[in-house]
């Protein structure tokens, strides 16, 4: 059932299926709750499944200011409070993993599943920083040198060829939010997660590499890791049989 709630005067969407202990499904950047359709359908036979559209995705409105992981987590906390949920299980993919980590570090949860999750700030090469600061210099100098209109054309071309697909598809507000969120390192919060954690990862993931999962495993007290060989950043979709087997086993192991 599709539902709405308000946080920070923003309309946010979610859906509920099934009955029982609550599992909350949190999607990654550039996706929406529809990515969990198969997972929700299977889990709802034994659990109450809440699937969320984060602000700025799916049927949820964009934030009116530049949110970080903190604001996204507060919006989830508001929903949990509104629904009267106690000790949910969180399942987070990619950016949804960031919110899961922050939420679980300061709220009681039953379990946490992190699928190709973000949360470890990536190490950047010198070449990366050179590109970033060259681009920033272009944005400041080109309008002065060649005029605002021509400068904007060149800047858009540069962004299209060098920026990530998520960044290029986003609105200006969501670009600012992405830039803020992607640079937040959550490693210091991981030791505070006392609930059991399942790390489900594709060994070919280049967005959040398998090395991140090993960092999380070292930081969190109680982890189980499943590696999907040959899978990338959407391992749960690329290897659904392994995903559902691993998820079912983890959830039943009370």
N, C-alpha and C positions, 0 to 999 in steps of 0.2 A: 504494500500500500504506500503510495507517494504522500509525503507530508511536508510541511513547512514549519520553520521556526525563525525567530529573529535573534540576531546577535549584533550588537553595535549598530542597530538600526538598519541591518542588512538582511534581506530575505535569503534564507539558506534552505536547501532541499535535502531530504533523506527519504529512505524507504524502510519498511519493516516487513519481514517474512518470518513465519514460524513462531514457536513458543518454546520456552525453556530458559536456561542460562543464556545471557546475552553475549553475542560476538559482534564486534563493530569492525566493519571493513572500510579501510582507508586507502584511497587510490593514489597513484603517483601524479607527478606534474604532467600537464598536457592531456590527462585522461579524465574520466569521471566514473561514477559508481557503476556504470554499465560494464566496466572491465571485469567486475566481480560476478557477473550474471550466473555463470556456471557454478562458481563457488557458493554463492548465496542459495542457489536452488538445491544443492546437495546438503549444505549445512542446515538449512531451514527444516529439514525432516526431524532434527533432534534439538535444535537451538533456536532462540529468537535472534534473528540476524538483522542488524541495522547497517545499511549501506549509506554512506555519506557522500554528498557532492561538496567538496571544499569551496569556499568563497572564490568566485572567478572561474568556476568550472561547472560543466553540466548545466543544471537548472538553477544554480545558485548565483546570486548577483556578485559583482566585483566589490572588493573592499573600497572604501572611500579615502583611505590613506595607505601608506606603504606598510603592509603587514610583514612581520617576520614569523618565525616558527612559534614564538610566544603567543601571538594573536590567534594564529590558527589553532593552537592547542587550547586556548581559552574558549574559542568557539565550540570546540568539542566538549570541553568541560561543561559549558552551558547546556548543551544538548543532553549530556549524561544526567545532569541535575534535573532538567525538565522532565525527562522520562523516568526519573527515580531509579536509575540503574545502579546496582551495587556490584563491585568487582567484575567489570567486563573483561572479556578476552579481546585484545586488540590484534588485528591483522593488517599490517601496513606494507604497501609496496612502494619502493623508491621514496618520494617525498612523504608519502603516508607513513613511512618508517620513521622519519624525523619527528613527526607529531606523536607517534606511538612512543618513541624514546622519551621525549619530554613529558608526556602525560604519565607514563609508567614510573618515571623517576620521582613523582610527587603525589601520585594517587595510588590507591590500592587497586590492583588488577589481579585477575585469576591467572592469566597467561598472556604472553606476547609472541606474535609470529612476525618476523621481519623477513620479507621477501625482496631480495636485491635492494636492500634499503639504503637510503642516504643517511648521513649523520657524521661521517668521518670526512673532515675537510680535505679535499684532494691536494696532493703535493703538485706544485706548479713548476714547470721548467722556466729557464731564463727566457726561452723563445715565447712562452705564453705571456709573461709580463711585458716583454718588449712589444708584442702585438697590442696588448691592452693599453699601454701608455702611449703608443704611437697613435692609436685610435682616439684616445682622449685629447691628444695634442691636435689632431686633425679637427676635431669638433670645435676647439677653441680658436684655432688660427685661420682655417679656411674661410669662414664668413668674412673675416677682415681682409684676406688677400684676394679672394675672387668673387665675393658677394654671397649673400645668404642663400639665394635660390640654387646657384650652381654648387655651392658647398653642400647643401642638403642632398642634392642628387648624388654627389660623390660619396657622401657619408652613408646613404642608403645602399649604394652599390657595394661598398666595403662591408657593411653589416651583413648583407645578403650572402656574400661569399665566405665570410669568416666567422659569423655568429652561429650558435647552435640553432637547430630547427625549432626547439621550444622557444628560444628567445625571439627568433624572427617571426614566429606566428603570433606572438603575444601582443596585447595592447600596450601602450606606454606605461599604464599603471602596473600591469602584470609583469612587464619587463623589469620595472624597478623592484617589485616584490621578489621576482626570481633572483635578481642580483643579490638582494639582501639575504634570502634564505640559503642560497647555495654556498655562501661564505660562512655560515654558522657551523662551528665545530661542536658537536655534542658529546665528545668523548668523556668530558668531566662528569657528565650526568649518568653515564652507563653503570658505574658501580652501585648507584642507588636503586637499581632495578633488582628487586629481590625475587620476583616471580620467575618461574621457568620461561625460557626464551627459546624458540625454534628459529634458527637461521637457515633459510632456504635460498640457495644461490646458484646462478648459472656460472660455470667456470669460464665462459667466454664473454662475460659481462664486461663491457668497456666503460659504461657510464658510472657504475659503482662496482669496481673490480672485486674479485674474490678476496684480495688482500684486505679489503675493508671488513669482510666478515670475520677474518681471523683477528683483526684488531678488536672488534666487538666481542668476540669469544673470550679474549683475554681480559676485557674490561668488565664484563658482566659475570656475576657469581654462578649462574645456573643456566648453561646453554647446551643446546643440541644442534649439530650442524648437519644439513643434508646438501650435497653438491650435485647439481644436475649437469652431468657431463654433456658438453656440446651445446648447452643452452646459453642465451645471452641475457639481456636485462629484463626480459619478460619470461623468466624460466617457468613460472607457474602456468603460463599459457602454452609455452613451447613443449613442456613435458607434463601434461595434466595428470597422467596416471601416477607418476611419482609424486606430484604435488598433493593429490587427494589421499594417497596412501600415507604419506608423511604427515599430512595435516590431521587425518583421522587418528593415527596412532598417537600423535602428540596430545591431542585434545582428550583422548580417553585415558591417558596415563596420569591419573590423579594421584 
